[in-house]
Amino acid sequence: MKPAFSVVFLTTLSGAGQGLLIALFGVELAVRLGLVTAGAVPPQMFFVLGAALSVVLGGLGLLASFFHLGHPERAWRAIAMWRTSWLSRECLALPVFLGCAFAYGVAHWLGSSWSLGIGALGVLASLVLFVCTSMIYACLRFLQEWATPLTMVNFVLLGCASGFTIATACAAWFAPGLVAGLAVWAGALTLAGGASRVASLLRNARLRPKSTVQSATGIKAAKLEQKSRGFTAGAFNLREFFHGKTPQALRRIKWTFLVAAFAVPVVLIALGGSVASLAASFWLLCAACTVQYAGLVAERWFFFAEARHPQNLYYGQAA
């Protein structure tokens, strides 16, 4: 498949915002349960700024999605098929998530006792949005690389990993007492996301296409070699279903995201969570956020590119 950067940014930015809101709620819940010492209790601005970042990330993802539409003025029609379409459900779930994140930040700004309940609704909205987004791809049975529970697992773990990494960086500025604990969570989620992504790569490498050139063309000859795609002009199929990268380029991108999204961030998070200097901790964690997000953009690009659409068997000469 040909990756669309609008969707790449939508899923990575929104996923980070969802993971960040989950991290904020987890911190507040730990405080309410008395699991955080008095000296490590974060100020309200930690939650206000975190919620604002969550809204900004989700809003940027929503904005990016409009660049994927041929007629953005008709975007409202995307919700019309919510009974049967995961895309329509995502279009409904994203504004609900943004509303919950905004309300969560306002509740903390006002010092409301309702903040925990609003945060719980935000976490629920985040999880629903993760399900809707991942099922857009996991429900496509003819794309074997996506039709697996690992698709949903990867979306959830990678979004939470990036969100918790951002929360750890925010804690280094506002609540240093939380850095060590959040760093453990961010590192663990990053490692879990890396493990699940490697599992999906190994699975996809073993896949064998269910369709063949014979089934694509309807010609039943035992030996069949396609010499031409049947026309010389461009077509929608050629523009939208061929990424145009060589196998060598795909291998480079795969190793790039494995290092940048998982290996390097884990090292930076461990360093940022253990150094004594608050300034050094903050900048190390900011570096972890930056490198990890760049790696996740590459990961999401590869996620789309590795999917082999059956129609490419017929148009194989365009590759």
Secondary structure, 3 states (H helix, E strand, C coil): CCCCHHHHHHHHHHHHHHHHHHHHHHHHHHHHCCCCCHHHCCCHHHHHHHHHHHHHHHHHHHHHHHCCCCCHHHHHHHHCCCCCCHHHHHHHHHHHHHHHHHHHHHHHHCCCCCHHHHHHHHHHHHHHHHHHHHHHHHCCCCCCCCCCHHHHHHHHHHHHHHHHHHHHHHHHHHCHHHHHHHHHHHHHHHHHHHHHHHHHHHHHHCCCCCCCHHHHHCCCCCCCCCCCCCCCCCCHHHHHHCCCCCHHHHHHHHHHHHHHHHHHHHHHHHHHHHCCCHHHHHHHHHHHHHHHHHHHHHHHHHHHHCCCCHHHHCCHHHC
